Amino acid sequence: MIAAEALGIGSCYIGDIMENYEIHREMFDLPRWVFPITLLCYGYPKGDKIKIPLTTRFPQKSILFTNQYSRLSEINFKDMLKDDTRRIVVKEAENMGQQLYLGKLGAKYSMEMRRSVKVALKEWLKEG
């Protein structure tokens, strides 16, 4: 990715390659013990990549800790989120963290990934 970036080529990770294991195994003629966990796509960005808006990031002081993990207080957590433009709506959970967790692990693609992993494990545990 770094070499491609140096050449002006963009890249994008595709994590859902883990879905539909059987299809991808056949499509890429994967050996028995291979399980794809990421697909990397390359291409030339449309337009001026400098003008593409960056994804919102949390302040470094909220996510970078030296020599030990630091738990955020409720005040620190609110401060971390104050400039975040994503505004995640809490529906089925008690807070935003739980909502993000439920949204990811309860999603159809996540269920399909778990199914695909089970299929691969079942295949690997077969004799022969």
N, CA, C and O atoms as a Tinker XYZ file with bonds, in Angstrom:
   512  protein
     1  N      0.819000   -1.178000    0.000000    73     2
     2  CA     0.000000    0.000000    0.000000    64     1     3
     3  C      0.871000    1.253000    0.000000    63     2     4     5
     4  O      0.546000    2.233000   -0.670000    81     3
     5  N      1.957000    1.227000    0.735000    73     3     6
     6  CA     2.822000    2.396000    0.808000    64     5     7
     7  C      3.464000    2.668000   -0.552000    63     6     8     9
     8  O      3.524000    3.815000   -0.995000    81     7
     9  N      3.939000    1.622000   -1.207000    73     7    10
    10  CA     4.549000    1.792000   -2.527000    64     9    11
    11  C      3.518000    2.300000   -3.530000    63    10    12    13
    12  O      3.812000    3.180000   -4.339000    81    11
    13  N      2.312000    1.744000   -3.475000    73    11    14
    14  CA     1.251000    2.197000   -4.382000    64    13    15
    15  C      0.931000    3.665000   -4.141000    63    14    16    17
    16  O      0.778000    4.439000   -5.087000    81    15
    17  N      0.831000    4.044000   -2.872000    73    15    18
    18  CA     0.550000    5.445000   -2.514000    64    17    19
    19  C      1.626000    6.367000   -3.068000    63    18    20    21
    20  O      1.327000    7.456000   -3.558000    81    19
    21  N      2.876000    5.931000   -2.991000    73    19    22
    22  CA     3.986000    6.734000   -3.510000    64    21    23
    23  C      3.879000    6.926000   -5.017000    63    22    24    25
    24  O      4.399000    7.899000   -5.563000    81    23
    25  N      3.208000    6.003000   -5.681000    73    23    26
    26  CA     3.010000    6.093000   -7.136000    64    25    27
    27  C      1.693000    6.775000   -7.508000    63    26    28    29
    28  O      1.335000    6.844000   -8.684000    81    27
    29  N      0.976000    7.277000   -6.502000    73    27    30
    30  CA    -0.289000    7.956000   -6.766000    64    29    31
    31  C     -1.463000    7.009000   -6.929000    63    30    32    33
    32  O     -2.516000    7.403000   -7.431000    81    31
    33  N     -1.291000    5.768000   -6.512000    73    31    34
    34  CA    -2.352000    4.762000   -6.627000    64    33    35
    35  C     -3.038000    4.636000   -5.274000    63    34    36    37
    36  O     -2.373000    4.489000   -4.249000    81    35
    37  N     -4.349000    4.694000   -5.268000    73    35    38
    38  CA    -5.110000    4.565000   -4.038000    64    37    39
    39  C     -5.423000    3.108000   -3.742000    63    38    40    41
    40  O     -5.290000    2.242000   -4.607000    81    39
    41  N     -5.838000    2.849000   -2.514000    73    39    42
    42  CA    -6.188000    1.482000   -2.142000    64    41    43
    43  C     -7.346000    1.503000   -1.161000    63    42    44    45
    44  O     -7.626000    2.511000   -0.513000    81    43
    45  N     -8.011000    0.354000   -1.070000    73    43    46
    46  CA    -9.144000    0.232000   -0.167000    64    45    47
    47  C     -9.227000   -1.216000    0.315000    63    46    48    49
    48  O     -9.234000   -2.153000   -0.483000    81    47
    49  N     -9.291000   -1.378000    1.650000    73    47    50
    50  CA    -9.479000   -2.707000    2.223000    64    49    51
    51  C    -10.941000   -3.104000    2.085000    63    50    52    53
    52  O    -11.835000   -2.292000    2.326000    81    51
    53  N    -11.183000   -4.337000    1.701000    73    51    54
    54  CA   -12.537000   -4.886000    1.619000    64    53    55
    55  C    -12.594000   -6.047000    2.609000    63    54    56    57
    56  O    -12.082000   -7.131000    2.330000    81    55
    57  N    -13.215000   -5.820000    3.758000    73    55    58
    58  CA   -13.247000   -6.835000    4.804000    64    57    59
    59  C    -14.283000   -7.915000    4.579000    63    58    60    61
    60  O    -14.184000   -8.999000    5.153000    81    59
    61  N    -15.278000   -7.634000    3.751000    73    59    62
    62  CA   -16.345000   -8.625000    3.612000    64    61    63
    63  C    -15.976000   -9.766000    2.668000    63    62    64    65
    64  O    -16.845000  -10.538000    2.263000    81    63
    65  N    -14.699000   -9.881000    2.315000    73    63    66
    66  CA   -14.238000  -11.054000    1.564000    64    65    67
    67  C    -14.429000  -12.313000    2.402000    63    66    68    69
    68  O    -14.489000  -13.420000    1.866000    81    67
    69  N    -14.525000  -12.141000    3.733000    73    67    70
    70  CA   -14.750000  -13.293000    4.611000    64    69    71
    71  C    -16.158000  -13.856000    4.443000    63    70    72    73
    72  O    -16.418000  -15.004000    4.802000    81    71
    73  N    -17.058000  -13.053000    3.901000    73    71    74
    74  CA   -18.414000  -13.544000    3.672000    64    73    75
    75  C    -18.407000  -14.509000    2.488000    63    74    76    77
    76  O    -17.548000  -14.419000    1.610000    81    75
    77  N    -19.348000  -15.413000    2.472000    73    75    78
    78  CA   -19.511000  -16.353000    1.356000    64    77    79
    79  C    -18.210000  -17.107000    1.044000    63    78    80    81
    80  O    -17.746000  -17.150000   -0.095000    81    79
    81  N    -17.661000  -17.681000    2.071000    73    79    82
    82  CA   -16.383000  -18.388000    1.981000    64    81    83
    83  C    -16.348000  -19.372000    0.811000    63    82    84    85
    84  O    -15.369000  -19.426000    0.068000    81    83
    85  N    -17.396000  -20.131000    0.657000    73    83    86
    86  CA   -17.405000  -21.165000   -0.381000    64    85    87
    87  C    -17.255000  -20.561000   -1.773000    63    86    88    89
    88  O    -16.535000  -21.102000   -2.612000    81    87
    89  N    -17.929000  -19.451000   -2.016000    73    87    90
    90  CA   -17.866000  -18.793000   -3.333000    64    89    91
    91  C    -16.456000  -18.261000   -3.581000    63    90    92    93
    92  O    -15.894000  -18.466000   -4.656000    81    91
    93  N    -15.886000  -17.577000   -2.588000    73    91    94
    94  CA   -14.555000  -16.998000   -2.769000    64    93    95
    95  C    -13.473000  -18.071000   -2.856000    63    94    96    97
    96  O    -12.489000  -17.914000   -3.579000    81    95
    97  N    -13.659000  -19.145000   -2.124000    73    95    98
    98  CA   -12.690000  -20.240000   -2.197000    64    97    99
    99  C    -12.626000  -20.798000   -3.616000    63    98   100   101
   100  O    -11.545000  -21.059000   -4.144000    81    99
   101  N    -13.790000  -20.975000   -4.221000    73    99   102
   102  CA   -13.839000  -21.484000   -5.594000    64   101   103
   103  C    -13.354000  -20.421000   -6.587000    63   102   104   105
   104  O    -12.580000  -20.724000   -7.494000    81   103
   105  N    -13.805000  -19.194000   -6.413000    73   103   106
   106  CA   -13.466000  -18.105000   -7.333000    64   105   107
   107  C    -11.950000  -17.898000   -7.441000    63   106   108   109
   108  O    -11.420000  -17.688000   -8.532000    81   107
   109  N    -11.261000  -17.961000   -6.290000    73   107   110
   110  CA    -9.825000  -17.715000   -6.268000    64   109   111
   111  C     -9.005000  -18.996000   -6.215000    63   110   112   113
   112  O     -7.782000  -18.949000   -6.077000    81   111
   113  N     -9.675000  -20.143000   -6.326000    73   111   114
   114  CA    -9.018000  -21.450000   -6.296000    64   113   115
   115  C     -8.101000  -21.571000   -5.081000    63   114   116   117
   116  O     -6.923000  -21.906000   -5.202000    81   115
   117  N     -8.669000  -21.292000   -3.909000    73   115   118
   118  CA    -7.898000  -21.292000   -2.669000    64   117   119
   119  C     -7.638000  -22.704000   -2.172000    63   118   120   121
   120  O     -8.528000  -23.552000   -2.225000    81   119
   121  N     -6.437000  -22.966000   -1.693000    73   119   122
   122  CA    -6.137000  -24.273000   -1.097000    64   121   123
   123  C     -6.978000  -24.491000    0.166000    63   122   124   125
   124  O     -7.550000  -23.551000    0.718000    81   123
   125  N     -7.036000  -25.722000    0.598000    73   123   126
   126  CA    -7.890000  -26.124000    1.725000    64   125   127
   127  C     -7.690000  -25.265000    2.975000    63   126   128   129
   128  O     -8.674000  -24.886000    3.610000    81   127
   129  N     -6.477000  -24.956000    3.338000    73   127   130
   130  CA    -6.203000  -24.299000    4.613000    64   129   131
   131  C     -6.164000  -22.770000    4.522000    63   130   132   133
   132  O     -5.759000  -22.105000    5.475000    81   131
   133  N     -6.574000  -22.220000    3.402000    73   131   134
   134  CA    -6.538000  -20.763000    3.227000    64   133   135
   135  C     -7.920000  -20.167000    3.466000    63   134   136   137
   136  O     -8.920000  -20.636000    2.922000    81   135
   137  N     -7.955000  -19.122000    4.292000    73   135   138
   138  CA    -9.199000  -18.393000    4.557000    64   137   139
   139  C     -8.929000  -16.914000    4.316000    63   138   140   141
   140  O     -8.112000  -16.316000    5.016000    81   139
   141  N     -9.600000  -16.318000    3.342000    73   139   142
   142  CA    -9.340000  -14.898000    3.054000    64   141   143
   143  C     -9.913000  -14.006000    4.152000    63   142   144   145
   144  O    -11.076000  -14.151000    4.530000    81   143
   145  N     -9.103000  -13.091000    4.657000    73   143   146
   146  CA    -9.606000  -12.181000    5.686000    64   145   147
   147  C     -9.704000  -10.750000    5.188000    63   146   148   149
   148  O    -10.420000   -9.939000    5.776000    81   147
   149  N     -9.005000  -10.430000    4.127000    73   147   150
   150  CA    -9.148000   -9.094000    3.557000    64   149   151
   151  C     -8.814000   -9.133000    2.076000    63   150   152   153
   152  O     -8.009000   -9.945000    1.621000    81   151
   153  N     -9.437000   -8.257000    1.354000    73   151   154
   154  CA    -9.194000   -8.083000   -0.070000    64   153   155
   155  C     -8.724000   -6.656000   -0.227000    63   154   156   157
   156  O     -9.295000   -5.749000    0.379000    81   155
   157  N     -7.715000   -6.441000   -1.011000    73   155   158
   158  CA    -7.171000   -5.108000   -1.182000    64   157   159
   159  C     -7.344000   -4.697000   -2.631000    63   158   160   161
   160  O     -6.852000   -5.370000   -3.537000    81   159
   161  N     -8.038000   -3.600000   -2.850000    73   159   162
   162  CA    -8.285000   -3.091000   -4.200000    64   161   163
   163  C     -7.410000   -1.870000   -4.441000    63   162   164   165
   164  O     -7.218000   -1.044000   -3.548000    81   163
   165  N     -6.884000   -1.765000   -5.647000    73   163   166
   166  CA    -6.051000   -0.628000   -6.022000    64   165   167
   167  C     -6.682000    0.101000   -7.197000    63   166   168   169
   168  O     -7.376000   -0.502000   -8.015000    81   167
   169  N     -6.439000    1.383000   -7.269000    73   167   170
   170  CA    -6.922000    2.156000   -8.401000    64   169   171
   171  C     -6.471000    3.605000   -8.303000    63   170   172   173
   172  O     -5.894000    4.034000   -7.303000    81   171
   173  N     -6.747000    4.332000   -9.353000    73   171   174
   174  CA    -6.400000    5.750000   -9.366000    64   173   175
   175  C     -7.605000    6.550000   -8.892000    63   174   176   177
   176  O     -8.701000    6.404000   -9.433000    81   175
   177  N     -7.405000    7.401000   -7.877000    73   175   178
   178  CA    -8.519000    8.190000   -7.337000    64   177   179
   179  C     -9.084000    9.142000   -8.389000    63   178   180   181
   180  O     -8.349000    9.672000   -9.222000    81   179
   181  N    -10.398000    9.350000   -8.338000    73   179   182
   182  CA   -11.030000   10.335000   -9.211000    64   181   183
   183  C    -10.739000   11.723000   -8.663000    63   182   184   185
   184  O    -10.859000   11.951000   -7.459000    81   183
   185  N    -10.371000   12.620000   -9.503000    73   183   186
   186  CA   -10.165000   13.991000   -9.067000    64   185   187
   187  C     -8.949000   14.165000   -8.184000    63   186   188   189
   188  O     -8.085000   13.291000   -8.108000    81   187
   189  N     -8.894000   15.301000   -7.520000    73   187   190
   190  CA    -7.770000   15.668000   -6.663000    64   189   191
   191  C     -7.959000   15.059000   -5.285000    63   190   192   193
   192  O     -8.875000   15.443000   -4.558000    81   191
   193  N     -7.101000   14.111000   -4.918000    73   191   194
   194  CA    -7.283000   13.426000   -3.637000    64   193   195
   195  C     -7.082000   14.357000   -2.449000    63   194   196   197
   196  O     -7.539000   14.053000   -1.347000    81   195
   197  N     -6.422000   15.459000   -2.646000    73   195   198
   198  CA    -6.236000   16.431000   -1.562000    64   197   199
   199  C     -7.571000   17.075000   -1.180000    63   198   200   201
   200  O     -7.748000   17.514000   -0.043000    81   199
   201  N     -8.498000   17.130000   -2.116000    73   199   202
   202  CA    -9.807000   17.746000   -1.854000    64   201   203
   203  C    -10.810000   16.783000   -1.224000    63   202   204   205
   204  O    -11.891000   17.205000   -0.812000    81   203
   205  N    -10.473000   15.510000   -1.143000    73   203   206
   206  CA   -11.377000   14.523000   -0.544000    64   205   207
   207  C    -11.389000   14.755000    0.968000    63   206   208   209
   208  O    -10.333000   14.758000    1.601000    81   207
   209  N    -12.589000   14.951000    1.556000    73   207   210
   210  CA   -12.624000   15.213000    3.006000    64   209   211
   211  C    -12.178000   13.994000    3.810000    63   210   212   213
   212  O    -12.519000   12.857000    3.484000    81   211
   213  N    -11.416000   14.254000    4.857000    73   211   214
   214  CA   -10.948000   13.176000    5.727000    64   213   215
   215  C    -12.070000   12.710000    6.647000    63   214   216   217
   216  O    -12.960000   13.484000    6.998000    81   215
   217  N    -12.021000   11.455000    7.027000    73   215   218
   218  CA   -12.962000   10.907000    7.992000    64   217   219
   219  C    -12.697000   11.545000    9.354000    63   218   220   221
   220  O    -11.548000   11.793000    9.720000    81   219
   221  N    -13.750000   11.801000   10.087000    73   219   222
   222  CA   -13.616000   12.376000   11.416000    64   221   223
   223  C    -12.758000   11.464000   12.293000    63   222   224   225
   224  O    -12.931000   10.246000   12.289000    81   223
   225  N    -11.844000   12.056000   13.034000    73   223   226
   226  CA   -10.977000   11.306000   13.948000    64   225   227
   227  C    -11.176000   11.834000   15.365000    63   226   228   229
   228  O    -11.476000   13.011000   15.565000    81   227
   229  N    -11.007000   10.951000   16.341000    73   227   230
   230  CA   -11.061000   11.376000   17.737000    64   229   231
   231  C     -9.761000   12.092000   18.085000    63   230   232   233
   232  O     -8.724000   11.815000   17.483000    81   231
   233  N     -9.805000   13.011000   19.052000    73   231   234
   234  CA    -8.579000   13.687000   19.476000    64   233   235
   235  C     -7.553000   12.669000   19.970000    63   234   236   237
   236  O     -7.901000   11.698000   20.642000    81   235
   237  N     -6.301000   12.898000   19.632000    73   235   238
   238  CA    -5.232000   11.960000   19.987000    64   237   239
   239  C     -5.168000   11.720000   21.496000    63   238   240   241
   240  O     -4.903000   10.599000   21.930000    81   239
   241  N     -5.408000   12.758000   22.297000    73   239   242
   242  CA    -5.331000   12.607000   23.752000    64   241   243
   243  C     -6.367000   11.611000   24.288000    63   242   244   245
   244  O     -6.228000   11.102000   25.401000    81   243
   245  N     -7.406000   11.339000   23.488000    73   243   246
   246  CA    -8.458000   10.414000   23.917000    64   245   247
   247  C     -8.185000    8.963000   23.543000    63   246   248   249
   248  O     -8.816000    8.050000   24.076000    81   247
   249  N     -7.239000    8.751000   22.621000    73   247   250
   250  CA    -7.032000    7.384000   22.127000    64   249   251
   251  C     -5.587000    6.897000   22.208000    63   250   252   253
   252  O     -5.327000    5.710000   22.009000    81   251
   253  N     -4.653000    7.787000   22.496000    73   251   254
   254  CA    -3.245000    7.405000   22.570000    64   253   255
   255  C     -2.779000    7.462000   24.021000    63   254   256   257
   256  O     -2.839000    8.507000   24.669000    81   255
   257  N     -2.316000    6.327000   24.512000    73   255   258
   258  CA    -1.854000    6.238000   25.895000    64   257   259
   259  C     -0.440000    5.647000   25.889000    63   258   260   261
   260  O     -0.120000    4.797000   25.058000    81   259
   261  N      0.384000    6.094000   26.802000    73   259   262
   262  CA     1.771000    5.631000   26.867000    64   261   263
   263  C      1.975000    4.769000   28.109000    63   262   264   265
   264  O      1.705000    5.188000   29.235000    81   263
   265  N      2.454000    3.567000   27.873000    73   263   266
   266  CA     2.821000    2.603000   28.920000    64   265   267
   267  C      1.661000    2.036000   29.725000    63   266   268   269
   268  O      1.862000    1.094000   30.491000    81   267
   269  N      0.485000    2.562000   29.585000    73   267   270
   270  CA    -0.668000    1.967000   30.264000    64   269   271
   271  C     -1.960000    2.481000   29.632000    63   270   272   273
   272  O     -2.009000    3.580000   29.078000    81   271
   273  N     -2.987000    1.671000   29.729000    73   271   274
   274  CA    -4.309000    2.040000   29.232000    64   273   275
   275  C     -4.927000    3.042000   30.200000    63   274   276   277
   276  O     -4.752000    2.927000   31.413000    81   275
   277  N     -5.633000    4.002000   29.677000    73   275   278
   278  CA    -6.279000    4.998000   30.528000    64   277   279
   279  C     -7.775000    4.998000   30.235000    63   278   280   281
   280  O     -8.192000    5.238000   29.103000    81   279
   281  N     -8.566000    4.730000   31.247000    73   279   282
   282  CA   -10.026000    4.747000   31.094000    64   281   283
   283  C    -10.499000    6.184000   31.078000    63   282   284   285
   284  O    -10.076000    6.999000   31.898000    81   283
   285  N    -11.378000    6.489000   30.139000    73   283   286
   286  CA   -11.915000    7.842000   30.052000    64   285   287
   287  C    -13.044000    8.025000   31.057000    63   286   288   289
   288  O    -13.886000    7.144000   31.231000    81   287
   289  N    -13.050000    9.156000   31.702000    73   287   290
   290  CA   -14.171000    9.494000   32.579000    64   289   291
   291  C    -15.335000    9.926000   31.693000    63   290   292   293
   292  O    -15.156000   10.139000   30.494000    81   291
   293  N    -16.489000   10.052000   32.259000    73   291   294
   294  CA   -17.654000   10.486000   31.480000    64   293   295
   295  C    -17.400000   11.867000   30.865000    63   294   296   297
   296  O    -17.787000   12.122000   29.725000    81   295
   297  N    -16.757000   12.743000   31.616000    73   295   298
   298  CA   -16.437000   14.086000   31.105000    64   297   299
   299  C    -15.460000   13.998000   29.937000    63   298   300   301
   300  O    -15.648000   14.665000   28.919000    81   299
   301  N    -14.398000   13.163000   30.081000    73   299   302
   302  CA   -13.423000   12.982000   29.000000    64   301   303
   303  C    -14.082000   12.389000   27.752000    63   302   304   305
   304  O    -13.783000   12.787000   26.626000    81   303
   305  N    -14.979000   11.432000   27.976000    73   303   306
   306  CA   -15.667000   10.785000   26.866000    64   305   307
   307  C    -16.533000   11.799000   26.118000    63   306   308   309
   308  O    -16.529000   11.831000   24.888000    81   307
   309  N    -17.272000   12.625000   26.857000    73   307   310
   310  CA   -18.101000   13.661000   26.226000    64   309   311
   311  C    -17.238000   14.663000   25.477000    63   310   312   313
   312  O    -17.608000   15.120000   24.395000    81   311
   313  N    -16.084000   15.008000   26.052000    73   311   314
   314  CA   -15.158000   15.920000   25.400000    64   313   315
   315  C    -14.638000   15.311000   24.095000    63   314   316   317
   316  O    -14.498000   16.010000   23.092000    81   315
   317  N    -14.354000   14.006000   24.115000    73   315   318
   318  CA   -13.876000   13.311000   22.929000    64   317   319
   319  C    -14.904000   13.382000   21.804000    63   318   320   321
   320  O    -14.536000   13.497000   20.635000    81   319
   321  N    -16.170000   13.317000   22.144000    73   319   322
   322  CA   -17.240000   13.260000   21.144000    64   321   323
   323  C    -17.797000   14.621000   20.735000    63   322   324   325
   324  O    -18.579000   14.700000   19.787000    81   323
   325  N    -17.416000   15.685000   21.422000    73   323   326
   326  CA   -18.076000   16.980000   21.215000    64   325   327
   327  C    -17.967000   17.510000   19.781000    63   326   328   329
   328  O    -18.889000   18.180000   19.314000    81   327
   329  N    -16.876000   17.231000   19.073000    73   327   330
   330  CA   -16.713000   17.726000   17.709000    64   329   331
   331  C    -16.977000   16.663000   16.652000    63   330   332   333
   332  O    -16.770000   16.904000   15.463000    81   331
   333  N    -17.431000   15.496000   17.076000    73   331   334
   334  CA   -17.690000   14.397000   16.150000    64   333   335
   335  C    -18.976000   14.678000   15.388000    63   334   336   337
   336  O    -20.039000   14.857000   15.984000    81   335
   337  N    -18.869000   14.714000   14.073000    73   335   338
   338  CA   -20.031000   15.051000   13.236000    64   337   339
   339  C    -20.910000   13.846000   12.913000    63   338   340   341
   340  O    -21.965000   14.000000   12.297000    81   339
   341  N    -20.491000   12.655000   13.320000    73   339   342
   342  CA   -21.254000   11.457000   12.938000    64   341   343
   343  C    -22.588000   11.346000   13.656000    63   342   344   345
   344  O    -23.534000   10.807000   13.082000    81   343
   345  N    -22.704000   11.818000   14.849000    73   343   346
   346  CA   -23.956000   11.837000   15.623000    64   345   347
   347  C    -24.704000   10.508000   15.562000    63   346   348   349
   348  O    -25.769000   10.402000   14.955000    81   347
   349  N    -24.137000    9.524000   16.189000    73   347   350
   350  CA   -24.741000    8.193000   16.211000    64   349   351
   351  C    -25.927000    8.192000   17.166000    63   350   352   353
   352  O    -25.810000    8.600000   18.321000    81   351
   353  N    -27.067000    7.729000   16.667000    73   351   354
   354  CA   -28.286000    7.701000   17.468000    64   353   355
   355  C    -28.333000    6.391000   18.248000    63   354   356   357
   356  O    -28.221000    5.310000   17.670000    81   355
   357  N    -28.498000    6.496000   19.552000    73   355   358
   358  CA   -28.589000    5.317000   20.411000    64   357   359
   359  C    -30.032000    4.849000   20.413000    63   358   360   361
   360  O    -30.937000    5.581000   20.817000    81   359
   361  N    -30.238000    3.607000   19.952000    73   359   362
   362  CA   -31.594000    3.063000   19.861000    64   361   363
   363  C    -31.798000    1.902000   20.823000    63   362   364   365
   364  O    -32.551000    2.018000   21.790000    81   363
   365  N    -31.126000    0.776000   20.558000    73   363   366
   366  CA   -31.329000   -0.445000   21.343000    64   365   367
   367  C    -30.369000   -0.570000   22.510000    63   366   368   369
   368  O    -30.408000   -1.573000   23.223000    81   367
   369  N    -29.513000    0.410000   22.727000    73   367   370
   370  CA   -28.459000    0.260000   23.732000    64   369   371
   371  C    -28.521000    1.381000   24.764000    63   370   372   373
   372  O    -29.331000    2.303000   24.674000    81   371
   373  N    -27.635000    1.262000   25.742000    73   371   374
   374  CA   -27.573000    2.283000   26.789000    64   373   375
   375  C    -26.685000    3.464000   26.408000    63   374   376   377
   376  O    -26.842000    4.566000   26.934000    81   375
   377  N    -25.737000    3.220000   25.474000    73   375   378
   378  CA   -24.831000    4.298000   25.080000    64   377   379
   379  C    -24.322000    4.064000   23.663000    63   378   380   381
   380  O    -24.608000    3.036000   23.049000    81   379
   381  N    -23.560000    5.037000   23.150000    73   379   382
   382  CA   -23.069000    4.975000   21.781000    64   381   383
   383  C    -22.150000    3.774000   21.558000    63   382   384   385
   384  O    -22.226000    3.127000   20.514000    81   383
   385  N    -21.287000    3.471000   22.524000    73   383   386
   386  CA   -20.373000    2.337000   22.377000    64   385   387
   387  C    -21.124000    1.031000   22.181000    63   386   388   389
   388  O    -20.793000    0.239000   21.298000    81   387
   389  N    -22.134000    0.811000   23.009000    73   387   390
   390  CA   -22.952000   -0.390000   22.874000    64   389   391
   391  C    -23.702000   -0.384000   21.544000    63   390   392   393
   392  O    -23.847000   -1.430000   20.910000    81   391
   393  N    -24.177000    0.777000   21.120000    73   391   394
   394  CA   -24.915000    0.871000   19.858000    64   393   395
   395  C    -24.017000    0.495000   18.679000    63   394   396   397
   396  O    -24.446000   -0.228000   17.780000    81   395
   397  N    -22.780000    0.980000   18.678000    73   395   398
   398  CA   -21.844000    0.627000   17.611000    64   397   399
   399  C    -21.557000   -0.870000   17.608000    63   398   400   401
   400  O    -21.499000   -1.494000   16.548000    81   399
   401  N    -21.378000   -1.440000   18.792000    73   399   402
   402  CA   -21.121000   -2.873000   18.931000    64   401   403
   403  C    -22.294000   -3.684000   18.384000    63   402   404   405
   404  O    -22.101000   -4.613000   17.599000    81   403
   405  N    -23.507000   -3.329000   18.801000    73   403   406
   406  CA   -24.699000   -4.044000   18.327000    64   405   407
   407  C    -24.893000   -3.879000   16.824000    63   406   408   409
   408  O    -25.261000   -4.823000   16.125000    81   407
   409  N    -24.639000   -2.666000   16.340000    73   407   410
   410  CA   -24.800000   -2.403000   14.912000    64   409   411
   411  C    -23.866000   -3.231000   14.061000    63   410   412   413
   412  O    -24.230000   -3.652000   12.963000    81   411
   413  N    -22.676000   -3.466000   14.553000    73   411   414
   414  CA   -21.708000   -4.246000   13.792000    64   413   415
   415  C    -21.942000   -5.743000   13.949000    63   414   416   417
   416  O    -22.036000   -6.468000   12.958000    81   415
   417  N    -22.037000   -6.205000   15.185000    73   415   418
   418  CA   -22.149000   -7.648000   15.409000    64   417   419
   419  C    -23.551000   -8.195000   15.166000    63   418   420   421
   420  O    -23.723000   -9.403000   15.004000    81   419
   421  N    -24.537000   -7.333000   15.140000    73   419   422
   422  CA   -25.898000   -7.787000   14.869000    64   421   423
   423  C    -26.295000   -7.653000   13.406000    63   422   424   425
   424  O    -27.388000   -8.062000   13.015000    81   423
   425  N    -25.414000   -7.082000   12.604000    73   423   426
   426  CA   -25.709000   -6.854000   11.189000    64   425   427
   427  C    -25.672000   -8.163000   10.401000    63   426   428   429
   428  O    -25.000000   -9.119000   10.788000    81   427
   429  N    -26.403000   -8.186000    9.295000    73   427   430
   430  CA   -26.466000   -9.395000    8.464000    64   429   431
   431  C    -25.091000   -9.825000    7.974000    63   430   432   433
   432  O    -24.783000  -11.017000    7.953000    81   431
   433  N    -24.251000   -8.847000    7.575000    73   431   434
   434  CA   -22.927000   -9.219000    7.071000    64   433   435
   435  C    -22.089000   -9.889000    8.160000    63   434   436   437
   436  O    -21.301000  -10.790000    7.875000    81   435
   437  N    -22.261000   -9.449000    9.399000    73   435   438
   438  CA   -21.512000  -10.044000   10.504000    64   437   439
   439  C    -21.972000  -11.479000   10.751000    63   438   440   441
   440  O    -21.163000  -12.365000   11.029000    81   439
   441  N    -23.268000  -11.691000   10.647000    73   439   442
   442  CA   -23.795000  -13.056000   10.807000    64   441   443
   443  C    -23.280000  -13.958000    9.696000    63   442   444   445
   444  O    -22.973000  -15.127000    9.929000    81   443
   445  N    -23.186000  -13.406000    8.471000    73   443   446
   446  CA   -22.670000  -14.186000    7.341000    64   445   447
   447  C    -21.193000  -14.502000    7.540000    63   446   448   449
   448  O    -20.743000  -15.598000    7.202000    81   447
   449  N    -20.433000  -13.551000    8.085000    73   447   450
   450  CA   -19.015000  -13.818000    8.343000    64   449   451
   451  C    -18.860000  -14.961000    9.338000    63   450   452   453
   452  O    -18.016000  -15.838000    9.154000    81   451
   453  N    -19.676000  -14.954000   10.396000    73   451   454
   454  CA   -19.604000  -16.043000   11.384000    64   453   455
   455  C    -19.969000  -17.367000   10.741000    63   454   456   457
   456  O    -19.342000  -18.387000   11.027000    81   455
   457  N    -20.980000  -17.365000    9.870000    73   455   458
   458  CA   -21.381000  -18.586000    9.175000    64   457   459
   459  C    -20.229000  -19.098000    8.323000    63   458   460   461
   460  O    -19.930000  -20.292000    8.326000    81   459
   461  N    -19.578000  -18.189000    7.591000    73   459   462
   462  CA   -18.470000  -18.574000    6.719000    64   461   463
   463  C    -17.301000  -19.145000    7.512000    63   462   464   465
   464  O    -16.682000  -20.118000    7.081000    81   463
   465  N    -16.995000  -18.563000    8.649000    73   463   466
   466  CA   -15.911000  -19.083000    9.499000    64   465   467
   467  C    -16.262000  -20.494000    9.972000    63   466   468   469
   468  O    -15.404000  -21.376000    9.992000    81   467
   469  N    -17.512000  -20.703000   10.348000    73   467   470
   470  CA   -17.939000  -22.045000   10.784000    64   469   471
   471  C    -17.785000  -23.058000    9.656000    63   470   472   473
   472  O    -17.356000  -24.187000    9.893000    81   471
   473  N    -18.133000  -22.661000    8.423000    73   471   474
   474  CA   -17.999000  -23.555000    7.274000    64   473   475
   475  C    -16.524000  -23.908000    7.071000    63   474   476   477
   476  O    -16.188000  -25.072000    6.855000    81   475
   477  N    -15.648000  -22.909000    7.139000    73   475   478
   478  CA   -14.212000  -23.158000    6.958000    64   477   479
   479  C    -13.692000  -24.092000    8.043000    63   478   480   481
   480  O    -12.973000  -25.046000    7.748000    81   479
   481  N    -14.050000  -23.823000    9.294000    73   479   482
   482  CA   -13.592000  -24.682000   10.397000    64   481   483
   483  C    -14.078000  -26.113000   10.225000    63   482   484   485
   484  O    -13.334000  -27.063000   10.468000    81   483
   485  N    -15.326000  -26.260000    9.806000    73   483   486
   486  CA   -15.889000  -27.594000    9.582000    64   485   487
   487  C    -15.094000  -28.318000    8.487000    63   486   488   489
   488  O    -14.811000  -29.511000    8.597000    81   487
   489  N    -14.747000  -27.590000    7.450000    73   487   490
   490  CA   -13.959000  -28.160000    6.339000    64   489   491
   491  C    -12.569000  -28.565000    6.834000    63   490   492   493
   492  O    -12.073000  -29.637000    6.487000    81   491
   493  N    -11.959000  -27.729000    7.623000    73   491   494
   494  CA   -10.598000  -28.005000    8.096000    64   493   495
   495  C    -10.553000  -29.171000    9.082000    63   494   496   497
   496  O     -9.543000  -29.869000    9.167000    81   495
   497  N    -11.635000  -29.387000    9.822000    73   495   498
   498  CA   -11.659000  -30.445000   10.815000    64   497   499
   499  C    -12.015000  -31.817000   10.235000    63   498   500   501
   500  O    -11.935000  -32.837000   10.920000    81   499
   501  N    -12.415000  -31.816000    8.943000    73   499   502
   502  CA   -12.692000  -33.091000    8.268000    64   501   503
   503  C    -11.405000  -33.897000    8.122000    63   502   504   505
   504  O    -10.319000  -33.339000    7.962000    81   503
   505  N    -11.545000  -35.190000    8.178000    73   503   506
   506  CA   -10.405000  -36.065000    7.938000    64   505   507
   507  C    -10.048000  -36.005000    6.460000    63   506   508   509
   508  O    -10.927000  -35.897000    5.604000    81   507
   509  N     -8.765000  -36.075000    6.168000    73   507   510
   510  CA    -8.335000  -36.172000    4.769000    64   509   511
   511  C     -7.749000  -34.923000    4.345000    63   510   512
   512  O     -7.324000  -34.800000    3.196000    81   511
